[in-house]
Structures are given as structure tokens and as C-alpha cells.
Amino acid sequence: MTDGRGVGILGVPLDLGAGRRGTDMGPSAIRFAGLAERLRRLGFTVHDHGYVAAAAPETRMPGDEQLRFGREIVRTCLRLRDRVKWILGSGETPVILGGDHSIAMGSVAGTAAHAGGKVGLLWIDAHADLNTRETSPSGNVHGMPFAALLGKGDPTLLAIGGGKPVVSPRHAALLGVRDVDPGERELIRKLGLSVYTMKELDERGTGTCIREALARVTKGTKGFHLSFDMDVLDPEYAPGVGTPVPGGLTYREAHLACELVAETGKLLSMDVVEVNPILDERNRTADLAVQLILSALGKRIY
């Protein structure tokens, strides 16, 4: 819950980190689905802080093919970091709308700066996003932000967090993953990162795994950031994403995760990323993104 705080909405129309165009339109699609009005109907005071400036791929050269558009992504994330810190300082809960998942480097860095570094991170995603410049099969930065936030990766990206880890692995958890690259597996083992695959959710129960992950990100922190990639859902429920992977969370499992987030009372900020309206069906994925944001901020069934 937000404990009476207002909500600050901030869009980041960035798709430089993705392998295909379209996620830059995600923030507009989520707004079009009625996010602000639906939050107000729940009793929140809502301020829409507009957009963080982000360049289009057609206007920039990708540069290093193993870190495509890296410097331009960092510029956007630094602007985002400062805006998130300011929104938190004004007493609002930031809800950041992506954009591809590389924006989370700025979202989490801003929250950590506000919290004095004692921040947890719950990463809900079909992919691990733990690649580095050396291990990435594509060079697309949206596959690297989690690693960068944990202090692993190219110095260009680590600069967003001041060249050091933004989040400790003991305060982080990855939930819903079902597509992991070899280099990411090695980093998971090296860091001792808490990871809940779809197999584990199926075997042990989704609720049990979510509660364990939340215990990890809240213990010893001032609160946590939720980074929610819409491709964690099965494509049956969220078709409008750039990298769909079959076998994901159901509609109810995703809501359960967000409802349990709200119950902790320790959510500091959140981002929702990878909505691609070009691939969507009648804005279904953006509408579901709005529903999940409402659940994470405390909407109840009764």
C-alpha cells in the first residue's frame, strides 16, 4: 500500500535497448488504457509527470555492436534516475511506464539514491536480463539491466549507479523466469541470486515462491522496487510484448504477485515495461498492465 501517498506517473518512451521497434509507444498505450483515472477512482492523488526524453533509433548510430546504443541509453537512464529520486522526495510513489527493460537501470538507481542504498529489488520477468557485454548473444541492452544493477557489466552501464552495485544480491529476487542464457546461469551461481523459475512456481506453488521472494527483498531494506516485465505472462494473456515466451504466468498468478506486493506495505516504486502496441490486440496488454499496477498499489477484490 502507499500509506496515503500520491502516485507520480512517468513515461520513458525508450526502445533503443530492444531488438525490435514498438516499446517506445508502451507508455502512451498504458496511459490510453486509463491508468490515471482508474487510480483516482481508487482514491489516489495522481500527478502525471510526462515523459523522460529518449532518442529514436533512427536518429542515432548503435555504436558498439555488443552494447548497442549503450551511451544513449545511459543518458536516458541518468535523466530517469534523477526524476525518480525527485518524485520520491516529493512524497509520491513513482510508477514508471516503459519502454524496454533497460529503463530499470534508471528507475532502481533513483529509488536507491532516495533510500540511501538500502533498497530491495523484485524482478518479475520471463528473462533473466543478467547478460553482460561479453555474454550477450545480441548486444541488446534490455538483456543486461539486472546484471548492471547488481554491479556486473560494462562500466558504461555501471555509471548509472555511480560505478558500484545499486542493489545487493541478497536483497534481490528474480521471479517467473523461463529463458536463461548460459552466461546468465553462471552469473546467477556466482552471485548466489535468488531465482524462482516457472518450474519451481509450478512445483512449490506460486504464492509460496512470491512470499519467499518478497521476504528477501524486504529484509534489511527500507523498501523495494518492483520491476515488472509484461512478457512474464503467458502470451495468451499478454500478446503485445516484443519477446514472448510460452508457459508464463496466468492472469490470476500475475495479479496474485502484485496483490502480495501491496500487502507488504513496503513498495517504494515500480516500473512496468516491454508493452509493444504494434504487436498487441485491441490494447489488451496495456489494459492488463494497468490492472496489475492497481493491484500492486493496493486494489482489493473486496
N, C-alpha and C positions, 0 to 999 in steps of 0.2 A: 504494500500500500504506500501511498505517497504522503500520508500523515498531514493532510491539509495543504500540501504544496501545490503550486500551479504546475502546468506542463508546458514546456517550451519545445515547439516543433521546429526542426531544422532539416532542410533538404540538402543532399550532396549529389548532384547530377553527374557522377563520375563513372565512366566505363572504360577508362584507359587501362585498368588492370585486368579486364576480361578478354576472352578470346573472340567474342562476337559483340556486335553493337546492340544497344537497346536498353541496358540497365540505367543509362543516364535519364531515361524517361520514367523510371520507377517512382521517384518522389512525387512527380505530378500525378501518376496513376493512383498512388495511395491517398494523396490529398483529394483527388476526384471521387474516391470511394467514401468520402465524408468523414475523414478522421477527426478533424477539429470539432465539427458539430456533434458527432457521436460522443466525444469526450465531454463536451459541455453538457450534454444530456445526462451524463453520469455525475455531474456536479463539479467538474474540474474547471478551474480558471485556465484558459488556454491562450498562449501567445505564439503566433506563428512568426518565427524569426527569418523567414525567407530561405535563401539558398547560400551555400558556400560556393564561391566561384570555382569552376572546373573547366579545363580546356577540353575541346573535342579532339579526337584522334586525327581528324583530317587537317588540323591546324598545327600539329607537332610531329616531329620525327621520333620514332621509337627509341633510337639510340642503341644501347647495349641490348642485343637480342636475348640475353639471359636475364635481363631486368628491364623489360620493355616499358618505356615511358616512366622509368623509375623516378627521375628527378622531378618531373611534372606532378606525379602522384604525391611525392613528399611535399611539394609546395601546397597542394590542396589539403593534405592531412595536417600540416602545420597551421593553416588557417582554421581548420575544423577544431584542432586541439584547443586553440585559444578561445573560439566561440563556445565550445562545450564548457570550458572552465568558467567563462563569464556567466553562462546560463545557470550553472550550479551555484555560483556565487550570488546570483540574484534571487535564489530561493526556489528555483523551478527544477523539475525533473526533465532532463533532456531526452527527447525522443527523436533520434536521428534516422532519416529516411535515405537509404541508398538507392541507386548507386551499387557498384560492385563491392565485394567484401574487403577490398584494400582500404576502404574508408575507416574500418575499425581501428586501424593504427592511430588515427587522429581522435576518434571517439574515446577510446580507452585511455590514451595518453592525457586527454583533457580531464577525464574523471580522476585519474591517478594524481594529477597535479593538484586538483581540488582536495583530494583525500590525503594528501601528504604521502603518497606512495603506498598506502595500506588499502589496496583495492583488490577484490576478487574478480574473477572473470569466468562466466559460464558461456561456453562457445557451443551453440547448437547448430549442427551442420552435417550434411552428408559427406563432406570432405574434411580432411584434417587441416588443410591450409598451413601445413608445417614444412613446406619446402623452403629451400634457400636458393640463392643464385646458382649454387653448384649442383643441387639435386633436382631442380625444376625441369620437367620434361618439356615445358612450353615457354618458359620465361615470362609468363603472365603473373603479375604481382598479386592478383587476387588469390593465388595459391600460396602466398607467403606471409600474410599478416600475423597469424597466430605465432609463428616462429619468431618474427621480429619483435613482437610484444614480450616474448619470453627471453629476449636478448640474443637470439640466434639469427644470423643472416648478414646481408651486406651492410656495411657502415652507412650507405646512403639511406637505407630504411631505418636503421637504428637511431639515426639523428633525430627522428620524431620524438623519441623518448629520452633525448639527451645523451645518446650513445650507451645507454645501460638498459637492463631489463625494466620494463614498465610493470610487469606482473611476475610474481614468483610462481614457479610450477606448483608449489604446494598450495597455492591459493587459486588454482585454475582447474577447469574440468572441460572435457570435450564429450558431447552427448549426441547420439544419433548417427555417428559416422558409419559409412559403409563403402567408402572408396579411399584407400590409403596407398600412397606411392612408397616404393622401397626406402628411399631416403627419409621419408616421414616416419616409417616404422622404427628406423634406427634412432632418430631423434627422440621419439616417444620413450624408448627404452633408456636412452642416455639421461633424459630429464626426469624419469620416473613420473611422467604425467598421468593423471587420472583420466582414463578413456572408457567410455561406455558405448560399445558398438551396438548396432541393431540386433545382433545375435544375443548379446548379453541382456538387452532390454526384453527380447522375446523369452529368454530362459528364466530370468530372475524377476521380471515384472517391471513395466515402465515406471510405475510410481516409486518402487523401491530404489531404482537407479537414480531417478531425478532427485529424490530426497538425499541420497548419499552425495551426489554432486553438489547440491545446494549447501550441505553441511560443510563441504570442503571450501567452497568459495566465500562462506560467511565467517568461518572460524579464524579469529585473529585479524580480521579486516574491519574497516569502517563501513563496509557495504560492498556491493558488487555491481558490475556492468553485465548486462545480458546482450550478447551478440547473436542475433537470430537470422540465419540464412534460410530463405524460403525453400531452398532445394532439399532441406532435411525432410520435408513432407514428400510422401509418395506423389508422383506426377498425376495420379488420378485426382488429387485434391488441389494441387498447385502446378498447373501445366505451364504457367508463364515464368519459367526460370531458364537461365542460359545453359546450365549443366545438370539436367535432370538425371536422377539415378533411381531405377525401380526399387521397391522394397522399403520405402521410407515410413516415417511416422504417419499415422492416420490423423484425420481431423480431430478426433477426441484426444488422442495422445498428445498432439501439439497443444491443445487447449489445457490439458492437464499440466503439462510442463509450465505453461505461463501462469496458470492458477496457483501452482505451488510456489512459483517465483513471488507472486504477490503476497502469499501467506507469510513469507519470511519477514516482511516489513523492512527489508534491507536493500531493496533495489535502488541504486543511485542513478542509473542511466541505462539506456538501451538503444541499440540500433537494429533495424530490420533491413536486410539487403537482398540484392540479386533478383528483385522483381523486374521482369522483362516484358513490358506490354506488347511488344511485337509478336511474342510467342504465346500470349495469353488468350483466353476465351472469355469474351464479354467482361473483362476486368475481374475475373474470378479470383486470381491470385492476389491482386491488390486488395480486394474486399476481404479476403481471408487474413491478409496482413493486418488490416485494421482490427478485425475481430481479435486477433492474437495480442495486439498491443493493448486493447481494452482489458483482456484477461490478465495480462501481466501487471496492469495498473490497478487491478482490484475488482473488475466487474465480476459479479457473482451470479449464479443461476437463480438464487432467491435471496 
